[in-house]
């Protein structure tokens, strides 16, 4: 799956704050994501994130 820094991920499950969108800050073997609702940052393994992605939203300038 092609996930890049700067992408917004729409997830199947929501964050405890209620938001489903996360901004990708780092990608590799794991991802650093920032919740678009509350701003909380988390590091999660690539395998766990990839199975929970519903949609990848690219910034307008890169499409």
Secondary structure, DSSP 8 states (H G I E B T S, - for coil): ----TT-EEEESS--TTS--EEEEEE-SSEEEEEETTT--EEEEEHHHHHHHEEEEE--GGG-
